[in-house]
Amino acid sequence: MGDLIQDFSIARDSTGTKLPHGFMSPLERRIQGVLTGKEKFSEFNDATVKRIFAEAYTAFTEQGFRKRMDKERRVEDLVLIFYSNAIKALQKGGTTDEESWKLLVDRHVALFVRLISITLKDHGNDKYKPELMAKLTTLENKLLTNDLNLVESSQSSSGNAPDTYIPPSYDVKDMAMVQVVARIFGLKNSQVQSDIDSHKFSWTQEAAIADLKTYQHCLNANSKKTLRSEDFDLDEGYHAWIKAEGPELFQMITDILKVRPDLAKSCGLNQSLPAIRTSTPNSDDQAYSDIARTIVNPLDSSSSYAFDQPFDMSFLTLEDEHPGPVILEESKYTFIPVEPRAFYRSILSHAIVYDQLHCTQAGEEPEITSLLSKNSIDLLTELCIRWRIPQFSRLIIFLDVIAHKFLDQEIGLEELDAAFEFIKNPPLETKRFSVSLLSFNQTLWTIQDFALYRQILSSLNDGLLRDLYDLLQHCYDSKCPSPGPVLLILENHIHGDTSFSVSSEDMEAFKIQLEDGLRGKAAAVYRGYLEAEVPQHQEDWQFCHVVLLGKSVVKACERIQKRYRKNPEIMGVNPLTILVETMFPSFENDAGDIIQRILFVAQDKKMEVDLEDGFALYKELVEIRQIHRNALPDQPFAFNIEELLADFVWRWIRVTDSNMIELVDQAIKQDKFEVRLQDPSHLATDDERHSVSIVDIFRLFNETANQIFQLNWDNDLQYAKFMTALSKSFGIGLARYCERLEQMFSKEMDRLSPAQEAVVLQTKQEKWMQIAKDAWNNKEKIEPFQFYPESFVKLNNIEFAVEQLEILQKTMNVDACADVLAKASLSRDKQIKPSKYVFTIKIVEAEDIKACDASGTSDPYLVLGDEFQKRLAKTRVIRKTLNPRWDESIDITVQGALNIIATIWDWDAFGDHDYLGRTSLKLDPIHFSDYLPREYWLNLDTQGRMLLRLSQYISACLSQEALQQLLSRGLSIAAVTNLWKNRQAVTPPLTQIDIENALKPLFTYFDENFAIMKETLTEASMVMVMNRLWKEVLLALESLLVPPLSDKPSSQKPLTQQEMDIVFKWLELLFEFFHARDDSTGEAMGVPANVLKSPKYHELASLNFFYFDTTDNLIRISERMATASAQRANQHRNRLSAPPSFGASFGGLLGASSVRRTKSIMMSRNLGTMKKAKEEKRKEAQADPSDDMILRILRMRPEAAHYLRDRSRQKERLAAAAAAEMIVKQSLAASSVNKYSVGNVQRR
């Protein structure tokens, strides 16, 4: 026994031969099962076996031995303990024959070793202990040989086999595999039992060994009853196969001898086995075991080969002489059929059918590959082993059966894929004992198997391509089966196999056939959409039908794109591309015809298609065209969508234009012009200081423009024309709004004060009494004008309109539209002139007008109208003057020549206003083709000429009368009478308080109205109004100091030094008032100082230096300034850049004052440009000194009349030269051609 376990002792330190941790507990339970008769294996039911196992169980459960086994886990210790206890038990039994009990000891030790192996298998330890399992198997085989000289061949064997053989049972109930065969073929157990009984004398172990011996003889004789070298393509394949057959045959004979050891003697076994080298089950040269058998029972000893080299089996001969070749060819087997492959294939097919049928009925999944049950696999495993079918042949036959069943539609794609995966990648739990088909070298296969394998792949390829074609014929349906499983098998198992080959012509033919089929299917799907969405009768066609048809087409494309987004191409065919190539041209042609037919029918019936339908149709067609461009970039769209549907946009614009005036009037009518204060406890923000009407109007503008923006019109020229038309419509609406607000604002400004209303109610006598009273007191009480908050809100609305118009202009991208239109107009032979012209008329001043009041002056105001008696503008009233100056501007739009009539009236508090004079001017666009501004002096039909000016309450306070009143210390006619009576007059000295009190009414007026402005006007509007007021203050003070600019002497007298000081003190006080510096912090709360110190402010300040200078000095200074201005103009021309101002601003002496147009829609396109130009003008005025103030001082010097006339002629010549130069530059600029192309106009 020590020699038998020598292998374990050699590998003592190897962990691969040690028992698993905790193995003793399951082994003890297994021994308890033997003792209690519960062990399922019959060889453990003998009484002697139970007695010996009981003796060993007592030793195993001893505490010291159990502790040592748990620590060392050596299997040889268990075997030796069992061996010693077995000897003790047999000696106690009284066995006298020493040789007999020794043989029984070997047999019982072999049973114990088998029990250890079974326990390891049941607990899954065989997978992790392959070396231990191999050594246990070897030990068991040696113990069962009954050879006493197992190691040393010199010793002889004289042992006899024990007489413990139990005859096999011939009952069907004891034969599990026989029952499996009966169920597969539908036989009853009685039928099978009858066959067994009739053949039990021939179906014996002896016959099995005889079949194997005959097979061995045929193999050695290269008989046709086995595979021969001719069956292999290469000799290496034959040699590899025959090398593996020997060990397998030996293993099969060994398995039989395990059951019938007595057959070894009957076979004439007179010599020991040859010395051979053992091998583990992992040896590379181990013979193949059946794939199914290894899956079910990987460590079954019947499927493990212990030898890896050829050996001689002559010791197993049943006959003394070898049979001849003829006898071998005529010999018949008992258990091996004539055609093993055909029989095996048939049984495999029946087993698959049976297992599928009964698995479906029982609701269970069959075992491996979802096709065969465990019992069927065990049966097929035994058949392959007994019938000697090679491993690769078994797998190929299995695949052949599966392929036929798939082609016959008995199984599906899932089972086919599982079969391929099974033969290529065995399951993990059986992989150590399974061999993949990929591991076999195909060059070593038999010729029959290799040809069959290629035939299987070819037939499956044809069948799968047919299935793929049928599946893709439904790819355009709303729900279709996925081609993924078919493609997976084709790519992974067919086309990826090196044994498969197909010509490129065949694949190209399939691709063409598939494309033709998909095109036909796509055309059929489109015809279905057309029939479903478009009515049969043409009279019933509407745009919505085209939209629905387009939506169906787009939806189909989106569905296919989403369905095949991961794999857009299938076998080189793109379903989406074919769908677009087939469906889109058909839709485009049909849509174009349908649209034209709808428009023709509507025109014939004198009806109009709804605008919303036209817009919806355009959006749908644009979306389809975009898909068309992406999928078919080289194929143009069937028709021009923009040309066909442009009329709908023009209709939309015409409808908007026709409703614009009414919508603007409605917005004004519903507006109360109040500050939209959200929280009464807080001061209104700038966003809340404009009323709802202007918000509604610009909301209308934006919504109208968005309607076209959302179309994404794909024609730049048409889009530019749309924007131009919309701009005109918006301009009309905004002009209407401003006109209405101007009328309302003028009405509020012209309203009578409470005192004036009282005068209107007086009788004629009361009016004359009041006039006499005022004359006696030398005083005319002027009541200041009080503003309404609504008036300031209107100003805020105008400011908001300017800001929103700038935003809208950027949104509409007017610059790019203008460039597109300009480029398009260059291709025309003759450019079309604009049909409308804008003129800016500035009413400056008037001189020497008629006096209508008793005081020898008038209160003039001017009314501007056209030849159709439409009033265009009205100026403010200037009090008590014959040389009024208004400086008011108005923009007039004309389409041709228009006569402008200006009428000057004298304002009276009661009664009709007096007529002062009238003049006219013809506005002809032809005379202004150079776009240069001009100024005209127009003689009145009575006397004097025009130059007009504004005088509100500011002028009343800052006037010559106020200055005289301050200097006269309030003397009146009554005071003069008293002075005559008293014969004395004392004039108190003039104090600082007196000068300030003269402006106190003005400051009070400002404070009252500024409070209203602060609550109503926005910050920007507030700054604008304050700047305007400051400008009026400066103009009023300027009128006190010098007369207006002219080429004639003035009747105005210069101020005295005292009067001069008072005026400049007023300027200082007003500057501080507008600047509003905080006394505590010093921070300016009002208008910034840089704004207050405007060019006009600096001009007034400069008067101190020249006002009292001599006439000769003033003339010399004027000439020096004129020379410097001429030099600067020459420098500008030398730099080839337009000067900021051509000529001087001495417009009163010229027919056309300045060549620079300072206020024109052509030079001020947007708000930013206007602000920039204004800032440049301010800087220019501060930077360039002018002799205008000196010339105005000289007008009060009669001796300078000759110089004024010469200076006027000089300026006229300079202005004419500058105008000619500007005309040349504009002509050169107009002749230049834009060399750069204009890109797409941005829609937003």
C-alpha positions, 0 to 999 in steps of 0.5 A, a space after each residue: 500500500 505504501 508503494 501505491 500511494 507513492 505518487 501522493 508522497 512525492 507531491 506532499 508539498 503540492 497544494 494541488 494534491 491536498 484535500 479542500 478545506 472542510 472536506 472531512 465533514 461531507 466525507 463523514 456524512 457520506 460514510 454515514 450514508 454507506 453505514 445506514 444504507 442510504 448510499 445510491 451506488 449499489 457497490 456500497 450496499 454489501 455487508 462486508 463493505 459496511 462493516 469495514 467502513 464502520 471500523 474506519 469511521 470510528 478512526 476518522 472521528 477520533 478527535 486527534 486524527 480529525 484535528 490533524 486532517 483539518 490542518 494537513 489535508 493529505 489524502 494518503 493519511 486517509 487511505 492508510 488509516 482506512 487500509 489499516 482498519 480494513 485489515 482489522 475488520 477482515 481479520 475479525 471476520 475470521 477469514 483464513 485465506 490470507 491471499 483472499 482477504 488481501 484481495 478484499 482489502 484492495 477492493 474495499 480501499 478502491 471503493 473508499 478512493 471512489 467515495 472520495 472522488 464522488 464526494 469531491 465531484 458532488 461539491 464541485 471541487 473537481 474543477 479546482 483539484 484536477 491533479 488530485 482527481 487524476 491521482 485518485 483515478 489512477 490509484 483506483 485503477 491500480 487497486 482493481 487490477 488485482 496485480 500484486 506486482 504493480 510496481 516491480 515487474 520482476 515479481 510475479 502475480 498469483 492473485 485470484 479475482 475475488 468472487 464479488 462480481 454482481 451480474 448486470 440487470 436486464 430490466 428496463 427500469 434499471 437502465 436510464 439510457 434505454 428509457 431515454 432511447 424509448 422516449 425519443 423514438 416513442 417506444 413503450 418500455 414493454 417493447 424495449 424490454 422485449 428487444 432486450 430479452 431477445 438479444 441479452 445473450 448477444 448484447 454482452 460485455 464480451 461482445 463489447 470487447 470483441 467490437 473494440 478488438 475488431 475495430 482495433 484490427 480494422 484500424 491497424 489494417 487500414 480497413 474501409 470500416 474505419 477512417 483511412 489516410 485517403 479520407 484526410 486531405 493531409 497525412 498529418 490529419 490522419 496521424 493525429 487522429 489515429 494517435 488519439 484512437 489508441 488511448 481511447 480504445 484502451 480507456 473503453 476496455 478499461 471501463 468494461 474491466 472495471 465492471 467485469 474484472 474476470 474478463 481479464 483472465 478469460 482474455 488470457 491476461 498472462 502478463 503485466 501491463 506495459 509501463 506507461 506514463 500517466 497524464 493529467 486531463 489537461 494534457 495537450 495530447 489527451 484524446 477527445 471526449 464527447 462534447 455533450 458528455 463532458 458538459 454533463 459530467 466533466 470529471 467522469 472517469 469514462 471520459 478521461 484518458 490517462 495515456 498520451 502515447 501509442 501502446 500495444 494492446 495485444 495482451 487483450 487478444 481474444 483469439 490466437 491469430 489476427 484475422 485477414 483483410 477479407 475477414 475484417 471487411 466482412 466482419 460485423 459489429 454488435 454495437 457499432 452500426 454500419 454507417 455511424 455518421 448517418 445513424 448518429 445524425 438521425 438520432 440527433 435529429 430525433 432527439 432535438 425534435 423530442 426535446 423541443 416538443 416536450 420542453 415547450 409542453 412542460 414550460 421548461 428550457 432545455 439544456 445546452 444550446 436550448 435544443 437538447 436536454 441533459 439525458 439526450 446529451 448523455 445518450 449522444 455522448 455514449 453513442 459518439 464514444 462507442 461508435 468512434 465518431 471524431 470530435 470535429 465530426 460530431 460538431 459538424 454533424 450537429 451544426 448540419 442538423 441545426 442548419 437543416 432545421 433552420 432552413 426548414 423553419 423548424 428553429 429560429 435565429 436564436 437557436 441557430 446563434 446559440 448553436 454556433 456559440 456552443 460549438 465555438 465557445 463552450 459554456 464556462 463550467 465545461 470549458 476545461 473538458 470541452 474543445 471548441 471547433 475553432 481549436 481544431 486545425 481545419 487542414 486536419 479534418 476529413 475531406 468529408 467534414 471540411 466539404 460539409 462545413 463549407 456547404 453548411 455555411 453557404 446554405 446558411 448564407 443564402 437562407 439568411 440573405 433571403 430572410 434579410 431581404 424579406 425583413 427589409 421589405 418591411 423596414 418602411 412600415 411603422 413597426 418592423 422586425 429588426 434585422 439585427 439577429 440576421 446580421 449578427 449571425 452573418 457577420 460573426 458566424 458566416 462571413 467571419 469564418 475563414 472557410 466561407 467564401 463568396 464572390 464580390 459579384 454575388 454580393 453586388 448582385 444581392 445589393 442591387 436586388 435589395 436596393 431595387 426592392 427597397 425603392 419599390 417599397 418606398 414608392 408603394 409607401 409614398 403612394 399610400 401617403 398620397 392616397 390617404 392625404 390628398 383627395 381624389 378631386 382637384 377642386 377639393 385640394 387645399 394647402 393643408 393637404 400638401 402640408 399633411 403629405 409633407 409631414 407624412 414624408 418627413 415623419 417617415 424619414 425621421 422614423 427611418 433615420 432614428 431606427 437606423 441611426 447606429 447602423 445606417 447601412 445594411 449590407 452596403 445599402 442605406 434605407 434612408 438614402 433610398 427612401 429620400 431618393 425615391 420619395 422626395 422627388 415624387 413628393 416635390 413634383 406632386 407638391 409643385 403641381 398641386 400648389 399651382 393647381 390650387 392657386 389657379 382654381 382660387 384665381 379662377 374663383 376670385 378667391 384668396 388662399 388663407 395666409 396662415 395656410 400659405 405660411 404653414 406650407 412654406 415652413 413644411 416645404 423648407 424643412 423638406 428641402 433641407 432634408 433634400 439638400 442634406 441627403 441629395 446635395 447634387 440634386 436640385 429641388 424640383 421647384 422654387 418655393 420662394 417664387 411660388 409662395 412669395 405672394 403670400 408674404 406680400 399679401 401679409 405686408 399689404 394687410 399690415 400696411 392697410 391696418 397700420 393707421 387704424 391700429 395706431 389710432 386705436 392704441 392712442 385712443 385707449 392710452 391715458 398717457 400716464 406713468 405705469 407705476 407698479 408700486 405707488 410707494 416707490 418712484 417710477 423707474 425709466 421703464 415705467 415712464 412711458 405709456 402703453 400706446 408706444 409699447 403696443 405699437 412696437 409690439 405690433 411691429 415686432 410681431 409683424 416682423 417676427 412673422 417673416 423672421 420665422 419663415 427663414 426666407 431663403 431668398 436674400 433679394 426677396 427678403 430684403 424687399 420684404 424688410 424694405 416694405 415692412 420698414 415703410 409700413 412701420 415708418 408710416 405707423 410711427 409717423 402717424 403716432 408722432 403726428 398725433 402726439 405732436 397735435 396733442 402736445 401742441 394743443 396742450 401747449 396752446 391752451 389758455 391760462 386761467 387769466 387768459 380764459 378770464 380775459 376771454 370772458 370779459 366784455 369789451 369795455 372791461 378789456 380796454 380798462 384792463 389794458 389802460 390799467 396795465 399801461 398806467 402801471 407800465 406792467 404786463 403780468 406774464 403768467 408762467 405756463 404750467 406743464 401737464 404730466 401727460 405732456 412729459 409722458 408723451 416726450 418719454 414715448 418719443 424717446 422710447 420710440 427712438 430706442 425701440 426703432 434702433 433695436 428693430 432696425 438691428 433686428 431687421 438687419 437693414 444694412 445687409 438688406 440695403 447692400 443686397 438691394 444695392 448689389 441687385 440694382 447695379 445690374 440694371 441699366 438705369 437705377 430707379 430713383 426714390 419716389 419720396 424725398 425728405 426735406 428738413 426745414 428750419 425756421 430760423 428768424 424774421 427781421 423788420 416785421 410789421 408792428 401791430 401793438 400799441 407799444 410799437 412791437 408785435 408778438 409774432 408766431 409763424 404757421 407753415 402750410 402747403 399749397 393744399 392748405 394743410 398746416 405743417 407746423 406752428 412756431 411758438 410766440 415771441 413777445 414784443 419784438 420785430 426781429 423774432 428768432 425761433 430756431 425750430 425745425 420740421 421734416 417734410 416728406 414729398 413725392 414731387 414739387 411742393 409749394 410751402 407757404 409761411 405766414 406770420 401772425 401777431 398773437 393777441 390775448 383777445 380778439 383775432 390775431 393780426 396778419 404780419 406777412 406771408 411768403 412761399 418757397 417751392 420744394 423741388 427735388 430736382 433742385 436738391 439733387 446734390 443733397 446739399 443744404 441751403 438757406 433762403 431769405 424770403 421777403 414778406 409781402 408786407 415788409 421785412 424778411 423771414 428769420 424766426 425765433 421762440 420766446 416762452 416764459 424764459 424769454 419774458 424773464 431774460 428780456 430787454 424789458 426785464 433788464 430795463 425794469 431791473 435798472 430803473 428800479 421799478 419806475 412806472 408812469 405813476 412813479 414818474 407822476 409822484 416824482 414830479 410832484 415830490 420834485 425829488 428822485 432817489 435811486 437806491 444802489 443795485 445789490 446782489 439780492 436785487 439781481 437774484 430776485 429778478 430771476 426768482 419768478 423764473 426759478 419758481 417756474 422751473 422748480 414747479 415744472 421740474 418736480 413734475 418732470 422728475 416724476 414723469 420723464 425718464 432719465 434720458 428724456 429729462 436730460 434732453 429737456 434740460 439741455 433744450 431749456 439750457 439752450 433756450 436760456 443761452 439764446 435768450 441771453 444772447 439776444 440781449 447782448 447781440 443781434 442775429 447774424 446778418 449782412 446789414 446793420 442792426 437797430 439794436 443798441 449795445 448794452 452798457 457796462 452795468 447791463 453787461 455785468 447783470 447779464 453775465 451774473 444772470 448766466 452765472 446764477 442760471 448755470 449754478 441752478 441747472 448744475 444743482 451742486 449739493 452744498 454738503 457733498 459738492 456733488 452735481 445733482 443736475 446737468 453735468 458741467 461739460 454739457 452746460 459749457 456748450 459752444 454757445 456758452 463759450 461764445 457768450 463768455 467770449 463776448 466780454 473780450 470783444 464787446 467794448 473793443 473798438 471797431 477797427 480792432 474788431 475788424 482786424 480780429 475778424 480778418 485774422 480768424 477768416 484767414 485761419 479758417 481758410 487755411 484749415 479748410 485747405 489742409 482738410 482738402 489736402 488730406 483728401 477727407 471731407 471737412 466737418 463743415 464747408 464754409 462758415 456758419 454765417 448763413 444769413 449772408 448766403 443763398 446756401 449757407 453750408 455745404 454740410 447737411 447736418 440733418 438728413 435721413 441719408 447722413 443719419 441712418 440710425 440713432 448711434 450715427 446721429 449721436 456720434 455726429 452731434 458729438 463731433 459737431 460739438 467738438 468741432 464748434 469748440 475747437 474751431 474759433 469763429 468770427 460770427 460773434 464779432 460780426 454780430 457785434 459789428 452790426 451794432 456799429 454803423 461804421 462797419 456796414 461796408 465791412 459786413 457787406 464785403 465779408 458776406 461776399 467773401 463767404 459766398 465765394 468760399 461756400 460756392 467753391 466748397 459746394 462744387 468740391 462736394 459735388 465732385 466727390 459725390 459723383 466719384 463715389 456714386 460711380 464706384 462699383 462694389 467689388 465684394 459680393 453680398 452674402 446671405 442676409 441675416 434674418 434676425 
